[in-house]
Structure formats: structure tokens, C-alpha cells
Amino acid sequence: MPNKINLIATVAFGIESVVKDEIKKLGYEVTEVENGKIRYSGPLEAIPRSNLWLRCADRVLLEIGRFKAETFDELFEKTKALPWENWIPVDGEFPAAKITSVKSTLFSKSDGQRIVKKAVVERLRSKYQVDWFDENGGKYPIHIQILKDEVTLSIDTSGSGLNKRGYRQYGNEAPLKETISAALVYLSRWRPDRVFLDPLCGSGTIVIEAALIGKNIAPGLKRDFVSETWDAIPAELWEQARQEARDAINDKEFLLLGSDCDANALKQARTNAELAGVADLVAFQKLPVQSVSTRKKYGVIITNPPYGERIGEEKEIQRLYRDMGKVFRSLDNWSYFIITGYEKFEKYFGEVATKNRKLYNGDIKTYYYQYYGPLPPRKRNPVDEAQNMNAETEINTQAKK
């Protein structure tokens, strides 16, 4: 087993920089950033820690090899040459679970999967000296990515996608992924000492993700991962990573607000918050966005309004965006952030965004319109205030002399 392993965090297009920062915060070396993926390296414990802590990545893949292949013979031989036995035991289940092929000679996905599976079988057969694999042990899903004839072979360490936090048993009709919701909060620069509101909260995903961030609760703490059953990763590493995550939860107190006019969605939001363990940090109320008002300053709105374009809906959407613009601009010194797939949003909202970022929620192209208001005044440190008072006293004393 090498001292360092190579990992790939897959990520939605548009938030690669957010995931890169997350990985660096964990202390691992980012080696390459590409569209939809971040390559990085670290010790073995990087597998449990990455799965537990990465809020915005889709999956964590363990890279086994990377090579050029323009023929299926090349694909077979180079796959067979890789050290699969370092990870897959004799009873391991190792399906060729997923393949993508873009701008490559090897465009037949079914053939690619079949050949990779056959090559891995041949490699393991020669190493374990067996003729048949029952595959009734732990699962090792093989991912095959081919881009411009460059093949990357990896094993999925996550299992179900990292957006599956274990809390969202209920969702509204068009849910925003948890991973995207967390990225929106990071990009807003919100901190727990600022008021937070999602006035079109639906089933509460953005509010709940903000609460998890505010308390520094690892997003994977309530779920299992496929690599927890792997022989190559000692159980102690998983327990250490989980204990580290439990110890990292802070004692900050705050209350995040969500509102919506859909009573059923709000019921779902409250259930989801309970399951996420943040029910005491969030409050949901039935309120149309047109009725939102507050005297509080320097707050942050992050929201995902509807943007359907079925016949008869577009005029409603335009009216909603006009109302949102009027309400949001009436809030004193607030910042607001809106994700929508509607390309004419700024026209009807009535204001051009400070920044606009294109990103994908699954296969849906969306835009993240960012309106930055002023930051709240910095609170003075009591020590600094005492020093300033002493300085003022000195000045006044000298003036009297």
C-alpha cells in the first residue's frame, strides 16, 4: 500500500473552486482541477475524512490508474496491469458500475465496461490463483472515465452520492441538491452572526445546509459509506474520523429563518430539520415572499425560486421576480443570492447582479445571481476598546496640562 493515495472528488460544473477550497482545508494537496473533478492526494485516512467532510462534492473516487488507450486491446492490457489486488479482496464485489466516454475513439460504453471487468478478473485471478469469484463480500464499484482517449480508472469510495446526507426523507417537486445548497451558502460569505433567510424555502434544504455549516457539523456524520466495509481501510480510521467530526461541532447559537406559502413543503422542512439534528437552529413559517419585511440590517437571503416555463407559468414567474426585487431592495443593507434557471431573471428582478455564476443542479443549467450588500461593522475587541479609552484619557490629560 502506497504512503499516499490519489483521489478524485467529482463535482457539479461551476463549483470546482469551492470543492478545491474544502479539500485544502482538510489539509490535502490538490494536484489538478478540471471541469467536474478535483484530483488530490493524501494518506489512507483521507478516504474517511473526505467522505465525512466534503459538503459540495458529489463523490470521492480512489484513482487506480490513468493511461492512453485508442483500442480495446490497449484498454484491456493496461487495465490488467494495474494493482487491483491492493484494494479488492478475493471475495470482493467489483462491478464496472459507471462509464463516461467523451471525444474518444472508444465510444461504446457497454464494450468498455465489459472489457474493464474482464481485465480486472484476469488480474485478480492471476494474483489469487482462483478460477471463479463469488463476489459476495464488500462492494468496490469501478468507475471508467474516458476523455479524448485518456482513461481514468477508479473505485467509488462513497457509495450513494454525497448529497445523500441521511436527513432528506421528503422533498418538494424540484429539490435543489444538498451539495449545491451548501455551495451557495459558502459563496454567499454568510456567517452565523448574520441574519439568514430563505423566503421561498420549500422543503428547507438551503436553510438546513446553512445550519450544518454554522455548527460545523460534518455532512456525512449520519450516513454510511461503501468503503467502510473495505479490508484495506482499518475500522479504527473510520472511528477516528467520526470522533474528530463529533468533536469539531461548535457551541454557537443562532436561528435561521425559512418561509414559504406552501404548508405541505414547510411540514417537510420541519421533518427534515429534525432528521438533520438542527431543529433548534431553524424556524419555518408560512408567509408569501411579498409579505417579507424586517428592521434587521446586514442580513443574507439565499433562495431558489421556481423557474418553470410550462404554458401559463412564465407570466407568473415574471410577476414573482418583480415582487422579489421590490421586497429584497427594501431590506436595509442586506445581501441576496438567487439561483434560477430563468435567463431573463435580472430583467424582471429589476437589478443587475454584482456577480453571476453558471452552475448545474444535476442536468439543469442554472445561474447564481449574487447581490452583495455591505458587510456588518466589525465588533470591537474589548481589549482594543480598553486601550482606546486609555489612549483617549492620556490625550485629555495632556491637553489639560
C-alpha positions, 0 to 999 in steps of 0.5 A: 500500500502506497504512503499516499493515495490519489483521489478524485472528488467529482463535482457539479460544473461551476463549483470546482473552486469551492470543492478545491477550497474544502479539500485544502482545508482538510489539509490535502494537496490538490494536484489538478482541477478540471471541469467536474473533478478535483484530483488530490492526494493524501494518506489512507485516512483521507478516504474517511475524512473526505467522505465525512467532510466534503459538503459540495462534492458529489463523490470521492473516487480512489484513482487506480490508474490513468493511461492512453488507450485508442483500442480495446486491446490497449484498454484491456492490457493496461487495465490488467496491469494495474494493482487491483489486488491492493484494494479488492479482496478475493471475495470482493464485489467489483462491478464496472458500475459507471462509464463516461466516454467523451471525444474518444475513439472508444465510444461504446460504453457497454464494450468498455465496461465489459472489457474493464471487468474482464481485465480486472478478473484476469488480474485478480485471478492471476494474483489469487490463483482462483478460477471463479469469484463469488463476489459476495463480500464488500462492494468496490464499484469501478468507475471508467472515465474516458476523455479524448482517449485518456482513461481514468480508472477508479473505485467509488469510495462513497457509495450513494452520492454525497448529497445523500446526507441521511436527513432528506426523507421528503422533498418538494417537486424540484429539490435543489441538491444538498451539495449545491445548497451548501455551495451557495451558502459558502459563496454567499460569505454568510456567517452565523452572526448574520441574519439568514433567510430563505423566503421561498424555502420549500422543503428547507434544504438551503436553510438546513445546509446553512445550519450544518455549516454554522455548527460545523457539523460534518455532512456525512456524520449520519450516513454510511459509506461503501468503503467502510466495509473495505479490508484495506481501510482499518475500522479504527480510521473510520472511528477516528474520523467520526470522533474528530467530526463529533468533536469539531461541532461548535457551541454557537447559537443562532436561528435561521429563518425559512418561509414559504406559502406552501404548508405541505413543503414547510411540514417537510422542512420541519421533518427534515430539520429534525432528521438533520439534528438542527431543529433548534437552529431553524424556524419555518413559517408560512408567509408569501415572499411579498409579505417579507419585511424586517428592521434587521440590517446586514442580513443574507437571503439565499433562495431558489425560486421556481423557474418553470416555463410550462404554458401559463407559468412564465407570466407568473414567474415574471410577476414573482421576480418583480415582487422579489426585487421590490421586497429584497431592495427594501431590506436595509443593507442586506445581501441576496443570492438567487439561483434560477434557471430563468435567463431573463431573471435580472430583467424582471428582478429589476437589478443587475447582479454584482456577480453571476455564476453558471452552475448545474443542479444535476442536468439543469443549467442554472445561474447564481445571481449574487447581490452583495450588500455591505458587510456588518461593522466589525465588533470591537475587541474589548481589549482594543476598546480598553486601550482606546479609552486609555489612549483617549484619557492620556490625550485629555490629560495632556491637553489639560496640562 
